[in-house]
Amino acid sequence: MTRARVGIVGARRRRQGLGPYMARFFDRQGAEIVAVLGTSADSARAATRELAEAGMSPRPFADPETFFRDGDLEAVVIASPHETHLAVLELAASHGVAAFCEKPFVWGGPDPIADAERVVEEFARRDLLLLENVQWSYTLPAFCELHPGVWEPGRSVRTLEFLLGPAARDVGRITDSLSHVLSVLQTLGGVPDGALQEVRFESLDADRLVLGFRYPGQRGPIETTVTLKHAPHPPRPAGYGIDGHFALRKIEPTSYAITFERADTGRSVPVADPMEALIHDFLAALRTGDAPRWATVTASHIVPRLRHLVELRDAYLEASRSD
């Protein structure tokens, strides 16, 4: 089987970008990185040089239309700033190219929900694969190993606690972090029809934001608490707890190996890198049509998740004005 031909938009690590990591994971999972799109010819060439050091040999492009027309792409990885996603997604659809898009899916315009609905519908109309990089559900097998019997697919959940360490201190911490929380809620509780309930902010401090809400899950409501601790540099704090059983993420600084640890016993279990696991599923779906392991990453879950993200953004802005 030939290697999937993949282009990268945002292949350099700017603004906390994940582009270089995504490129390496795609390469390691068997894809061929054939093209990179930069904001200028110089940035595209710089990205090409950086990826060449890791054994990849993409062609540099500075013009989006030329990138899609001449890049010979089967799929595009969108790792650029979120305000650029919409234009790249529209071009990908028009050129018949599958897309793996960093979260949030689309953002920055006056109506991100309408934009997302239009893009998702166009990808579906053209029968193109579309996934969003919300990878935390791929850590659930490790959570279950750390806390046997606490959760399994289909079991109802009462509470979810989440800890993340965004670099932003303003509304950007909502935008950058909460897609992950919402994606795990979709996995635990399904996709509800209604809005989030009882959104509240216990702390709006620039270094520590604490918010809560009730997620109207299909198997019952899930009381959710999220703590966002400002962390300008990695490794950033992260972890989550289901029904009072918490798993704290640890990253080994030299090997970048990930583990989940229990605070009460100190016991730890290894965690397969969730982004690489998601990328593996994307490439499998591209080649064979196999569905990803977790439905939350698929196109059908993108718009409902974005609706809830907009609700939380709006609630944060209102609370900030009142504070």
PASEBA-1860 file (N, C-alpha, C; in nm, 3 decimals):
! residues 323
1> MTRARVGI> 0.085/-0.120/0.000/0.000/0.000/0.000/0.088/0.125/0.000 ~ 0.057/0.219/-0.089/0.136/0.341/-0.096/0.112/0.428/0.027 ~ 0.209/0.511/0.058/0.199/0.600/0.173/0.101/0.714/0.142 ~ 0.022/0.752/0.241/-0.069/0.865/0.225/0.011/0.993/0.207 ~ -0.028/1.074/0.109/0.041/1.200/0.080/-0.025/1.313/0.159 ~ 0.052/1.371/0.249/-0.002/1.466/0.346/0.073/1.599/0.338 ~ -0.002/1.709/0.341/0.055/1.842/0.352/0.029/1.901/0.489 ~ 0.119/1.987/0.534/0.108/2.049/0.667/0.093/2.200/0.652
9> VGARRRRQ> -0.008/2.254/0.717/-0.025/2.399/0.727/0.008/2.438/0.871 ~ 0.113/2.518/0.889/0.156/2.552/1.024/0.255/2.452/1.079 ~ 0.358/2.421/1.000/0.453/2.316/1.038/0.560/2.363/1.136 ~ 0.565/2.493/1.165/0.664/2.543/1.260/0.598/2.567/1.396 ~ 0.679/2.561/1.501/0.624/2.576/1.636/0.617/2.724/1.672 ~ 0.507/2.786/1.635/0.480/2.925/1.671/0.350/2.929/1.751 ~ 0.343/3.022/1.849/0.221/3.039/1.929/0.176/2.906/1.989 ~ 0.269/2.831/2.046/0.240/2.703/2.108/0.192/2.599/2.007
17> GLGPYMAR> 0.228/2.616/1.881/0.178/2.529/1.775/0.227/2.386/1.787 ~ 0.146/2.294/1.736/0.177/2.152/1.742/0.222/2.097/1.608 ~ 0.238/2.183/1.508/0.270/2.137/1.373/0.387/2.042/1.363 ~ 0.504/2.073/1.422/0.617/1.981/1.410/0.590/1.844/1.470 ~ 0.519/1.841/1.584/0.486/1.713/1.645/0.391/1.633/1.557 ~ 0.291/1.702/1.502/0.197/1.633/1.413/0.270/1.576/1.292 ~ 0.360/1.656/1.233/0.434/1.608/1.116/0.512/1.481/1.151 ~ 0.578/1.480/1.265/0.656/1.362/1.304/0.566/1.241/1.329
25> FFDRQGAE> 0.452/1.265/1.393/0.360/1.153/1.417/0.305/1.098/1.285 ~ 0.268/1.186/1.193/0.218/1.139/1.063/0.326/1.059/0.991 ~ 0.448/1.110/0.995/0.559/1.040/0.931/0.581/0.903/0.997 ~ 0.578/0.900/1.129/0.603/0.775/1.201/0.492/0.673/1.178 ~ 0.371/0.723/1.153/0.258/0.633/1.129/0.246/0.594/0.982 ~ 0.344/0.631/0.900/0.348/0.580/0.764/0.308/0.675/0.655 ~ 0.271/0.799/0.689/0.236/0.897/0.586/0.363/0.958/0.527 ~ 0.350/1.015/0.409/0.459/1.089/0.346/0.424/1.237/0.351
33> IVAVLGTS> 0.506/1.317/0.417/0.484/1.461/0.424/0.540/1.520/0.295 ~ 0.449/1.558/0.203/0.492/1.598/0.069/0.496/1.749/0.049 ~ 0.431/1.826/0.138/0.424/1.971/0.117/0.400/2.042/0.248 ~ 0.452/2.165/0.259/0.421/2.252/0.371/0.377/2.387/0.317 ~ 0.281/2.447/0.385/0.234/2.581/0.349/0.274/2.678/0.458 ~ 0.348/2.783/0.420/0.388/2.886/0.514/0.322/3.018/0.482 ~ 0.337/3.114/0.572/0.279/3.246/0.550/0.361/3.328/0.451 ~ 0.483/3.283/0.423/0.570/3.348/0.324/0.662/3.241/0.267
41> ADSARAAT> 0.731/3.277/0.159/0.827/3.183/0.102/0.937/3.150/0.202 ~ 0.981/3.250/0.278/1.087/3.226/0.376/1.041/3.130/0.485 ~ 0.919/3.150/0.536/0.872/3.063/0.644/0.848/2.921/0.593 ~ 0.801/2.909/0.468/0.781/2.775/0.411/0.914/2.702/0.394 ~ 1.015/2.774/0.348/1.147/2.711/0.333/1.205/2.674/0.469 ~ 1.184/2.761/0.568/1.234/2.730/0.702/1.167/2.604/0.758 ~ 1.036/2.592/0.736/0.965/2.472/0.781/1.018/2.348/0.710 ~ 1.046/2.362/0.580/1.100/2.249/0.503/1.235/2.206/0.559
49> RELAEAGM> 1.320/2.303/0.592/1.451/2.270/0.648/1.437/2.199/0.783 ~ 1.345/2.248/0.865/1.327/2.187/0.997/1.278/2.043/0.985 ~ 1.185/2.018/0.894/1.135/1.882/0.877/1.238/1.792/0.811 ~ 1.324/1.852/0.727/1.430/1.772/0.664/1.524/1.715/0.769 ~ 1.544/1.787/0.879/1.630/1.737/0.986/1.572/1.611/1.050 ~ 1.441/1.592/1.035/1.375/1.472/1.088/1.353/1.367/0.979 ~ 1.416/1.387/0.863/1.409/1.287/0.758/1.297/1.303/0.659 ~ 1.226/1.416/0.664/1.116/1.440/0.570/1.162/1.535/0.460
57> SPRPFADP> 1.096/1.529/0.345/1.140/1.612/0.232/1.020/1.676/0.162 ~ 0.945/1.759/0.233/0.830/1.824/0.171/0.871/1.939/0.080 ~ 0.782/1.973/-0.012/0.800/2.092/-0.096/0.741/2.213/-0.025 ~ 0.807/2.329/-0.033/0.755/2.449/0.033/0.659/2.525/-0.058 ~ 0.550/2.576/0.001/0.454/2.659/-0.070/0.421/2.780/0.018 ~ 0.399/2.893/-0.047/0.358/3.014/0.024/0.218/3.059/-0.015 ~ 0.163/3.002/-0.123/0.030/3.040/-0.170/-0.066/2.924/-0.146 ~ -0.176/2.946/-0.073/-0.266/2.835/-0.040/-0.325/2.765/-0.162
65> ETFFRDGD> -0.367/2.841/-0.261/-0.427/2.780/-0.380/-0.326/2.690/-0.450 ~ -0.203/2.737/-0.465/-0.099/2.657/-0.530/-0.066/2.533/-0.447 ~ -0.063/2.548/-0.318/-0.039/2.435/-0.227/-0.138/2.322/-0.253 ~ -0.265/2.356/-0.265/-0.366/2.252/-0.289/-0.367/2.205/-0.434 ~ -0.341/2.296/-0.526/-0.346/2.258/-0.668/-0.226/2.172/-0.709 ~ -0.107/2.208/-0.660/0.015/2.143/-0.707/0.083/2.054/-0.602 ~ 0.028/2.049/-0.483/0.095/1.973/-0.376/0.074/1.823/-0.382 ~ -0.018/1.776/-0.468/-0.044/1.632/-0.481/-0.084/1.572/-0.347
73> LEAVVIAS> -0.186/1.631/-0.286/-0.225/1.596/-0.149/-0.345/1.502/-0.146 ~ -0.340/1.406/-0.056/-0.459/1.330/-0.018/-0.523/1.389/0.108 ~ -0.440/1.445/0.194/-0.489/1.498/0.321/-0.406/1.618/0.362 ~ -0.468/1.707/0.438/-0.399/1.823/0.490/-0.411/1.823/0.642 ~ -0.302/1.857/0.709/-0.299/1.875/0.853/-0.300/2.024/0.880 ~ -0.402/2.072/0.951/-0.418/2.215/0.976/-0.375/2.242/1.119 ~ -0.252/2.292/1.134/-0.194/2.319/1.265/-0.162/2.467/1.282 ~ -0.217/2.550/1.196/-0.195/2.694/1.199/-0.287/2.758/1.303
81> PHETHLAV> -0.270/2.888/1.334/-0.358/2.954/1.430/-0.505/2.939/1.392 ~ -0.591/2.930/1.493/-0.730/2.891/1.469/-0.805/2.987/1.378 ~ -0.764/3.114/1.374/-0.836/3.208/1.288/-0.810/3.181/1.140 ~ -0.713/3.097/1.107/-0.683/3.062/0.968/-0.753/2.934/0.923 ~ -0.812/2.860/1.015/-0.864/2.727/0.982/-0.971/2.730/0.874 ~ -1.064/2.825/0.885/-1.180/2.825/0.795/-1.138/2.831/0.650 ~ -1.050/2.924/0.615/-1.008/2.939/0.476/-0.939/2.813/0.425 ~ -0.856/2.751/0.510/-0.785/2.630/0.468/-0.883/2.515/0.451
89> LELAASHG> -0.978/2.501/0.541/-1.078/2.396/0.529/-1.161/2.411/0.402 ~ -1.199/2.534/0.371/-1.278/2.556/0.249/-1.198/2.518/0.125 ~ -1.070/2.552/0.122/-0.987/2.514/0.008/-0.969/2.362/0.001 ~ -0.950/2.300/0.116/-0.934/2.154/0.117/-1.057/2.087/0.058 ~ -1.175/2.129/0.101/-1.297/2.069/0.048/-1.309/2.091/-0.102 ~ -1.280/2.212/-0.148/-1.296/2.242/-0.290/-1.199/2.162/-0.376 ~ -1.086/2.120/-0.319/-0.987/2.041/-0.393/-0.997/1.891/-0.364 ~ -1.097/1.851/-0.288/-1.116/1.709/-0.261/-1.012/1.648/-0.171
97> VAAFCEKP> -0.965/1.724/-0.071/-0.858/1.680/0.018/-0.914/1.659/0.159 ~ -0.887/1.543/0.218/-0.927/1.515/0.355/-0.854/1.609/0.451 ~ -0.909/1.626/0.573/-0.849/1.723/0.666/-0.844/1.669/0.808 ~ -0.730/1.696/0.872/-0.708/1.671/1.014/-0.681/1.808/1.075 ~ -0.775/1.859/1.155/-0.772/2.000/1.196/-0.752/2.014/1.346 ~ -0.658/2.099/1.383/-0.636/2.132/1.523/-0.760/2.202/1.579 ~ -0.781/2.186/1.710/-0.893/2.254/1.776/-0.852/2.397/1.814 ~ -0.946/2.489/1.831/-1.086/2.475/1.794/-1.102/2.473/1.643
105> FVWGGPDP> -1.205/2.404/1.596/-1.221/2.374/1.455/-1.218/2.500/1.369 ~ -1.308/2.590/1.393/-1.301/2.724/1.332/-1.329/2.825/1.443 ~ -1.267/2.941/1.434/-1.280/3.040/1.541/-1.235/3.175/1.486 ~ -1.283/3.280/1.549/-1.237/3.414/1.515/-1.333/3.494/1.430 ~ -1.425/3.428/1.360/-1.524/3.499/1.280/-1.646/3.534/1.363 ~ -1.739/3.611/1.305/-1.857/3.653/1.381/-1.952/3.539/1.415 ~ -1.952/3.430/1.337/-2.044/3.319/1.361/-1.972/3.187/1.336 ~ -1.889/3.142/1.430/-1.814/3.018/1.407/-1.903/2.896/1.390
113> IADAERVV> -2.019/2.896/1.453/-2.107/2.780/1.440/-2.158/2.767/1.297 ~ -2.204/2.877/1.239/-2.250/2.872/1.099/-2.136/2.833/1.006 ~ -2.017/2.886/1.032/-1.901/2.850/0.950/-1.873/2.700/0.960 ~ -1.876/2.648/1.082/-1.848/2.505/1.101/-1.954/2.419/1.036 ~ -2.079/2.457/1.049/-2.187/2.380/0.986/-2.167/2.373/0.835 ~ -2.132/2.485/0.776/-2.113/2.488/0.630/-1.996/2.399/0.588 ~ -1.886/2.406/0.661/-1.769/2.326/0.626/-1.797/2.177/0.644 ~ -1.856/2.139/0.757/-1.886/1.998/0.782/-1.979/1.943/0.675
121> EEFARRDL> -2.080/2.021/0.638/-2.173/1.977/0.534/-2.102/1.960/0.400 ~ -2.009/2.048/0.368/-1.939/2.038/0.240/-1.847/1.916/0.238 ~ -1.778/1.889/0.346/-1.696/1.768/0.351/-1.783/1.643/0.338 ~ -1.898/1.643/0.404/-1.988/1.528/0.393/-2.041/1.513/0.251 ~ -2.077/1.623/0.188/-2.130/1.618/0.051/-2.027/1.559/-0.045 ~ -1.901/1.588/-0.021/-1.795/1.538/-0.108/-1.737/1.405/-0.059 ~ -1.793/1.352/0.049/-1.749/1.224/0.106/-1.600/1.228/0.141 ~ -1.559/1.336/0.210/-1.420/1.356/0.249/-1.405/1.335/0.400
129> LLLENVQW> -1.298/1.270/0.439/-1.268/1.248/0.580/-1.235/1.380/0.647 ~ -1.291/1.400/0.768/-1.269/1.522/0.844/-1.265/1.486/0.992 ~ -1.151/1.508/1.057/-1.137/1.484/1.200/-1.079/1.608/1.268 ~ -1.116/1.627/1.395/-1.061/1.735/1.476/-0.967/1.676/1.581 ~ -0.858/1.746/1.608/-0.756/1.697/1.700/-0.798/1.722/1.845 ~ -0.892/1.641/1.891/-0.935/1.641/2.031/-0.907/1.500/2.083 ~ -0.787/1.479/2.132/-0.732/1.345/2.150/-0.747/1.285/2.288 ~ -0.804/1.359/2.384/-0.799/1.311/2.522/-0.877/1.182/2.545
137> SYTLPAFC> -0.978/1.153/2.465/-1.051/1.026/2.483/-0.959/0.906/2.463 ~ -0.852/0.925/2.387/-0.758/0.815/2.365/-0.677/0.780/2.489 ~ -0.689/0.859/2.595/-0.624/0.825/2.721/-0.714/0.741/2.811 ~ -0.839/0.721/2.774/-0.931/0.649/2.862/-0.888/0.504/2.890 ~ -0.829/0.431/2.794/-0.781/0.297/2.831/-0.679/0.299/2.944 ~ -0.589/0.397/2.944/-0.492/0.409/3.053/-0.562/0.445/3.183 ~ -0.661/0.534/3.176/-0.738/0.567/3.296/-0.802/0.441/3.354 ~ -0.860/0.359/3.268/-0.926/0.237/3.316/-0.826/0.139/3.376
145> ELHPGVWE> -0.704/0.138/3.325/-0.600/0.053/3.384/-0.559/0.105/3.521 ~ -0.555/0.237/3.535/-0.518/0.297/3.664/-0.629/0.281/3.766 ~ -0.754/0.291/3.720/-0.871/0.284/3.808/-0.966/0.176/3.756 ~ -0.935/0.049/3.776/-1.020/-0.058/3.722/-1.162/-0.050/3.777 ~ -1.259/-0.070/3.688/-1.398/-0.076/3.728/-1.468/0.056/3.743 ~ -1.396/0.167/3.730/-1.461/0.298/3.748/-1.546/0.334/3.628 ~ -1.496/0.306/3.508/-1.571/0.343/3.387/-1.547/0.240/3.277 ~ -1.648/0.224/3.194/-1.638/0.150/3.069/-1.739/0.210/2.973
153> PGRSVRTL> -1.719/0.195/2.842/-1.813/0.254/2.746/-1.957/0.212/2.774 ~ -2.046/0.311/2.774/-2.187/0.286/2.800/-2.228/0.304/2.944 ~ -2.132/0.310/3.037/-2.165/0.329/3.178/-2.192/0.476/3.206 ~ -2.293/0.504/3.284/-2.324/0.643/3.318/-2.218/0.699/3.412 ~ -2.197/0.829/3.402/-2.098/0.902/3.481/-2.168/1.015/3.554 ~ -2.133/1.036/3.680/-2.195/1.142/3.759/-2.114/1.271/3.757 ~ -1.980/1.258/3.768/-1.896/1.378/3.777/-1.771/1.363/3.691 ~ -1.725/1.476/3.639/-1.597/1.484/3.570/-1.523/1.606/3.622
161> EFLLGPAA> -1.399/1.585/3.665/-1.309/1.695/3.701/-1.197/1.697/3.598 ~ -1.158/1.817/3.555/-1.052/1.827/3.455/-0.954/1.935/3.498 ~ -0.825/1.906/3.481/-0.717/2.001/3.507/-0.637/2.018/3.379 ~ -0.618/2.143/3.336/-0.535/2.174/3.220/-0.451/2.298/3.251 ~ -0.342/2.315/3.176/-0.250/2.427/3.200/-0.228/2.511/3.077 ~ -0.324/2.594/3.038/-0.307/2.676/2.918/-0.202/2.784/2.937 ~ -0.144/2.828/2.824/-0.047/2.937/2.828/-0.115/3.072/2.839 ~ -0.238/3.082/2.790/-0.311/3.210/2.791/-0.368/3.239/2.929
169> RDVGRITD> -0.388/3.368/2.956/-0.448/3.412/3.082/-0.586/3.473/3.060 ~ -0.621/3.506/2.937/-0.746/3.574/2.908/-0.846/3.474/2.852 ~ -0.938/3.522/2.768/-1.038/3.432/2.711/-0.974/3.322/2.627 ~ -0.849/3.342/2.586/-0.780/3.240/2.510/-0.766/3.108/2.584 ~ -0.766/3.112/2.717/-0.756/2.986/2.791/-0.883/2.903/2.776 ~ -0.997/2.971/2.757/-1.122/2.900/2.727/-1.112/2.837/2.588 ~ -1.075/2.919/2.491/-1.066/2.875/2.352/-0.968/2.760/2.335 ~ -0.853/2.769/2.401/-0.746/2.672/2.380/-0.769/2.541/2.453
177> SLSHVLSV> -0.846/2.542/2.560/-0.851/2.425/2.649/-0.980/2.346/2.645 ~ -1.094/2.413/2.632/-1.218/2.347/2.668/-1.272/2.252/2.562 ~ -1.219/2.259/2.439/-1.257/2.156/2.341/-1.219/2.017/2.391 ~ -1.105/2.008/2.462/-1.062/1.879/2.517/-1.163/1.828/2.619 ~ -1.205/1.915/2.710/-1.301/1.874/2.812/-1.432/1.831/2.747 ~ -1.480/1.911/2.653/-1.607/1.881/2.588/-1.601/1.752/2.508 ~ -1.486/1.723/2.449/-1.475/1.599/2.372/-1.483/1.477/2.464 ~ -1.420/1.484/2.581/-1.429/1.373/2.676/-1.572/1.359/2.728
185> LQTLGGVP> -1.639/1.470/2.751/-1.780/1.464/2.792/-1.865/1.397/2.684 ~ -1.838/1.425/2.558/-1.912/1.358/2.451/-1.890/1.207/2.455 ~ -1.767/1.165/2.484/-1.739/1.022/2.494/-1.808/0.960/2.615 ~ -1.806/1.029/2.727/-1.865/0.975/2.850/-2.016/0.980/2.849 ~ -2.073/1.087/2.792/-2.216/1.109/2.806/-2.295/1.119/2.679 ~ -2.230/1.105/2.564/-2.301/1.122/2.438/-2.315/1.268/2.402 ~ -2.383/1.293/2.291/-2.401/1.429/2.240/-2.543/1.475/2.271 ~ -2.560/1.569/2.363/-2.694/1.615/2.399/-2.750/1.713/2.298
193> DGALQEVR> -2.881/1.728/2.300/-2.946/1.825/2.212/-2.940/1.966/2.270 ~ -2.940/1.978/2.401/-2.954/2.108/2.463/-2.824/2.174/2.502 ~ -2.838/2.292/2.563/-2.724/2.371/2.606/-2.669/2.318/2.738 ~ -2.547/2.361/2.769/-2.490/2.335/2.900/-2.574/2.405/3.006 ~ -2.579/2.349/3.125/-2.664/2.402/3.231/-2.580/2.453/3.348 ~ -2.631/2.558/3.411/-2.573/2.612/3.535/-2.424/2.640/3.523 ~ -2.386/2.710/3.417/-2.245/2.749/3.400/-2.209/2.851/3.507 ~ -2.100/2.830/3.577/-2.061/2.918/3.687/-1.909/2.924/3.696
201> FESLDADR> -1.860/3.035/3.751/-1.716/3.055/3.765/-1.684/3.076/3.912 ~ -1.607/2.984/3.968/-1.568/2.994/4.108/-1.444/3.081/4.126 ~ -1.363/3.092/4.021/-1.245/3.179/4.023/-1.217/3.227/3.882 ~ -1.192/3.357/3.869/-1.154/3.417/3.741/-1.011/3.468/3.746 ~ -0.935/3.424/3.845/-0.797/3.470/3.861/-0.717/3.440/3.734 ~ -0.627/3.533/3.700/-0.548/3.516/3.577/-0.462/3.391/3.581 ~ -0.421/3.348/3.700/-0.336/3.230/3.711/-0.412/3.102/3.741 ~ -0.540/3.115/3.777/-0.618/2.995/3.811/-0.766/3.023/3.790
209> LVLGFRYP> -0.819/2.967/3.685/-0.962/2.980/3.656/-1.030/2.849/3.693 ~ -1.141/2.859/3.764/-1.220/2.740/3.800/-1.363/2.764/3.754 ~ -1.413/2.674/3.672/-1.551/2.686/3.626/-1.622/2.553/3.641 ~ -1.752/2.560/3.651/-1.833/2.440/3.661/-1.957/2.452/3.574 ~ -2.011/2.339/3.537/-2.137/2.336/3.461/-2.192/2.194/3.465 ~ -2.318/2.183/3.428/-2.382/2.052/3.418/-2.394/2.015/3.270 ~ -2.337/1.902/3.236/-2.343/1.853/3.098/-2.465/1.762/3.086 ~ -2.561/1.796/2.999/-2.685/1.718/2.990/-2.666/1.590/2.908
217> GQRGPIET> -2.594/1.495/2.964/-2.560/1.373/2.891/-2.681/1.287/2.862 ~ -2.667/1.203/2.762/-2.776/1.115/2.722/-2.805/1.008/2.826 ~ -2.707/0.977/2.912/-2.727/0.877/3.017/-2.736/0.943/3.155 ~ -2.773/1.070/3.155/-2.786/1.144/3.279/-2.689/1.260/3.285 ~ -2.717/1.361/3.367/-2.630/1.479/3.374/-2.494/1.445/3.434 ~ -2.391/1.517/3.387/-2.256/1.502/3.439/-2.213/1.636/3.497 ~ -2.197/1.641/3.629/-2.150/1.763/3.694/-2.000/1.777/3.666 ~ -1.964/1.888/3.604/-1.829/1.906/3.551/-1.761/2.025/3.619
225> TVTLKHAP> -1.637/2.004/3.661/-1.554/2.111/3.717/-1.423/2.114/3.641 ~ -1.384/2.232/3.596/-1.261/2.249/3.519/-1.172/2.350/3.590 ~ -1.046/2.314/3.611/-0.946/2.405/3.665/-0.841/2.431/3.559 ~ -0.820/2.558/3.527/-0.720/2.598/3.428/-0.611/2.675/3.502 ~ -0.494/2.613/3.517/-0.380/2.675/3.583/-0.286/2.731/3.478 ~ -0.258/2.860/3.487/-0.169/2.924/3.390/-0.033/2.855/3.391 ~ 0.012/2.814/3.272/0.141/2.745/3.259/0.206/2.791/3.130 ~ 0.293/2.891/3.136/0.350/2.947/3.013/0.443/2.853/2.940
233> HPPRPAGY> 0.498/2.752/3.009/0.595/2.663/2.946/0.562/2.517/2.979 ~ 0.589/2.427/2.886/0.571/2.284/2.916/0.682/2.233/3.007 ~ 0.659/2.122/3.076/0.536/2.041/3.074/0.425/2.107/3.156 ~ 0.304/2.103/3.105/0.192/2.171/3.168/0.109/2.072/3.251 ~ 0.051/2.120/3.359/-0.031/2.030/3.441/-0.154/1.984/3.365 ~ -0.191/1.858/3.384/-0.309/1.804/3.316/-0.350/1.675/3.385 ~ -0.478/1.648/3.378/-0.533/1.524/3.430/-0.683/1.536/3.439 ~ -0.747/1.426/3.475/-0.892/1.430/3.492/-0.936/1.321/3.588
241> GIDGHFAL> -1.056/1.342/3.643/-1.113/1.246/3.735/-1.256/1.214/3.698 ~ -1.290/1.087/3.703/-1.426/1.040/3.675/-1.484/0.986/3.805 ~ -1.596/1.043/3.848/-1.664/0.999/3.970/-1.568/0.992/4.089 ~ -1.482/1.094/4.100/-1.394/1.105/4.215/-1.263/1.031/4.206 ~ -1.236/0.965/4.095/-1.111/0.890/4.076/-1.024/0.966/3.977 ~ -0.910/1.019/4.023/-0.832/1.113/3.944/-0.706/1.047/3.888 ~ -0.671/1.089/3.766/-0.546/1.049/3.701/-0.470/1.175/3.665 ~ -0.351/1.192/3.721/-0.267/1.308/3.693/-0.166/1.271/3.585
249> RKIEPTSY> -0.160/1.351/3.479/-0.065/1.323/3.371/0.074/1.367/3.410 ~ 0.172/1.283/3.382/0.313/1.316/3.399/0.384/1.294/3.266 ~ 0.480/1.383/3.234/0.559/1.369/3.112/0.706/1.365/3.150 ~ 0.774/1.258/3.113/0.917/1.246/3.140/0.992/1.346/3.052 ~ 1.077/1.433/3.109/1.130/1.548/3.034/1.226/1.513/2.921 ~ 1.291/1.400/2.925/1.386/1.368/2.818/1.325/1.278/2.711 ~ 1.251/1.176/2.753/1.191/1.084/2.655/1.051/1.126/2.612 ~ 0.989/1.218/2.687/0.851/1.262/2.665/0.750/1.149/2.684
257> AITFERAD> 0.791/1.043/2.752/0.697/0.935/2.783/0.589/0.987/2.877 ~ 0.466/0.946/2.852/0.351/0.993/2.928/0.305/0.883/3.023 ~ 0.272/0.922/3.146/0.212/0.829/3.242/0.094/0.897/3.309 ~ 0.003/0.815/3.362/-0.102/0.860/3.452/-0.066/0.812/3.592 ~ -0.084/0.900/3.690/-0.045/0.869/3.828/-0.161/0.894/3.922 ~ -0.175/0.807/4.021/-0.272/0.826/4.128/-0.206/0.902/4.243 ~ -0.270/1.010/4.286/-0.214/1.089/4.395/-0.221/1.014/4.528 ~ -0.323/0.928/4.545/-0.342/0.863/4.675/-0.242/0.750/4.699
265> TGRSVPVA> -0.203/0.679/4.593/-0.113/0.564/4.610/0.022/0.583/4.542 ~ 0.031/0.679/4.449/0.154/0.696/4.372/0.168/0.597/4.258 ~ 0.072/0.506/4.244/0.078/0.409/4.135/0.065/0.480/4.001 ~ 0.139/0.433/3.900/0.132/0.496/3.769/0.122/0.389/3.661 ~ 0.067/0.430/3.545/0.057/0.342/3.429/0.101/0.421/3.307 ~ 0.160/0.355/3.207/0.198/0.426/3.085/0.076/0.466/3.003 ~ 0.090/0.576/2.930/-0.015/0.626/2.841/0.042/0.635/2.701 ~ -0.017/0.563/2.608/0.022/0.579/2.468/-0.012/0.721/2.425
273> DPMEALIH> 0.079/0.786/2.353/0.055/0.926/2.315/-0.080/0.937/2.244 ~ -0.175/1.011/2.301/-0.309/1.013/2.242/-0.315/1.080/2.106 ~ -0.230/1.180/2.081/-0.232/1.243/1.950/-0.184/1.146/1.842 ~ -0.080/1.072/1.873/-0.032/0.974/1.775/-0.135/0.864/1.752 ~ -0.206/0.824/1.857/-0.312/0.724/1.840/-0.424/0.776/1.751 ~ -0.460/0.902/1.768/-0.562/0.963/1.683/-0.514/0.973/1.539 ~ -0.389/1.011/1.520/-0.334/1.020/1.385/-0.331/0.883/1.318 ~ -0.299/0.780/1.394/-0.306/0.643/1.342/-0.447/0.613/1.291
281> DFLAALRT> -0.548/0.651/1.369/-0.687/0.626/1.328/-0.725/0.708/1.206 ~ -0.676/0.831/1.198/-0.704/0.915/1.080/-0.650/0.848/0.954 ~ -0.527/0.803/0.959/-0.466/0.741/0.841/-0.535/0.609/0.807 ~ -0.577/0.533/0.908/-0.650/0.410/0.882/-0.784/0.440/0.815 ~ -0.853/0.544/0.863/-0.980/0.582/0.802/-0.960/0.630/0.659 ~ -0.851/0.701/0.636/-0.822/0.751/0.502/-0.799/0.636/0.405 ~ -0.733/0.530/0.451/-0.697/0.419/0.364/-0.808/0.314/0.352 ~ -0.873/0.282/0.462/-0.966/0.168/0.464/-1.110/0.207/0.493
289> GDAPRWAT> -1.131/0.330/0.540/-1.265/0.370/0.578/-1.304/0.327/0.718 ~ -1.212/0.264/0.792/-1.242/0.223/0.929/-1.272/0.344/1.016 ~ -1.374/0.334/1.099/-1.410/0.444/1.188/-1.307/0.457/1.299 ~ -1.275/0.580/1.340/-1.187/0.598/1.457/-1.246/0.533/1.581 ~ -1.159/0.502/1.675/-1.204/0.434/1.797/-1.304/0.518/1.874 ~ -1.283/0.648/1.878/-1.369/0.735/1.958/-1.444/0.830/1.865 ~ -1.577/0.826/1.869/-1.659/0.904/1.776/-1.643/1.054/1.795 ~ -1.601/1.097/1.914/-1.593/1.240/1.942/-1.501/1.315/1.847
297> VTASHIVP> -1.403/1.246/1.787/-1.309/1.313/1.697/-1.367/1.332/1.557 ~ -1.481/1.270/1.528/-1.534/1.269/1.392/-1.618/1.393/1.363 ~ -1.651/1.409/1.235/-1.720/1.531/1.190/-1.855/1.549/1.257 ~ -1.925/1.439/1.288/-2.059/1.450/1.345/-2.060/1.516/1.482 ~ -1.947/1.519/1.550/-1.940/1.575/1.685/-1.883/1.716/1.688 ~ -1.836/1.765/1.575/-1.766/1.894/1.573/-1.858/2.009/1.606 ~ -1.971/2.020/1.537/-2.059/2.136/1.557/-2.122/2.134/1.697 ~ -2.175/2.021/1.747/-2.227/2.024/1.884/-2.123/2.067/1.987
305> RLRHLVEL> -1.999/2.022/1.970/-1.893/2.062/2.063/-1.864/2.212/2.052 ~ -1.863/2.263/1.930/-1.836/2.405/1.910/-1.947/2.491/1.969 ~ -2.072/2.444/1.961/-2.183/2.519/2.024/-2.157/2.536/2.173 ~ -2.116/2.429/2.237/-2.089/2.438/2.381/-1.966/2.523/2.410 ~ -1.867/2.520/2.323/-1.750/2.606/2.342/-1.790/2.753/2.333 ~ -1.876/2.787/2.239/-1.924/2.925/2.228/-2.002/2.963/2.354 ~ -2.084/2.873/2.405/-2.158/2.901/2.529/-2.062/2.934/2.644 ~ -1.956/2.856/2.657/-1.861/2.878/2.765/-1.781/3.005/2.744
313> RDAYLEAS> -1.745/3.034/2.619/-1.676/3.160/2.590/-1.764/3.279/2.627 ~ -1.890/3.274/2.587/-1.981/3.385/2.616/-2.004/3.400/2.767 ~ -2.016/3.288/2.837/-2.035/3.295/2.982/-1.912/3.353/3.051 ~ -1.795/3.318/3.001/-1.671/3.373/3.058/-1.664/3.523/3.037 ~ -1.696/3.568/2.916/-1.691/3.712/2.888/-1.790/3.788/2.975 ~ -1.909/3.732/2.995/-2.009/3.797/3.079/-1.963/3.800/3.224 ~ -1.907/3.691/3.273/-1.858/3.688/3.411/-1.741/3.783/3.431 ~ -1.657/3.797/3.330/-1.542/3.888/3.340/-1.587/4.032/3.346
321> RSD> -1.693/4.064/3.273/-1.746/4.202/3.278/-1.807/4.233/3.415 ~ -1.864/4.130/3.479/-1.931/4.150/3.607/-1.835/4.145/3.725 ~ -1.716/4.090/3.702/-1.620/4.068/3.812/-1.564/4.200/3.865
END
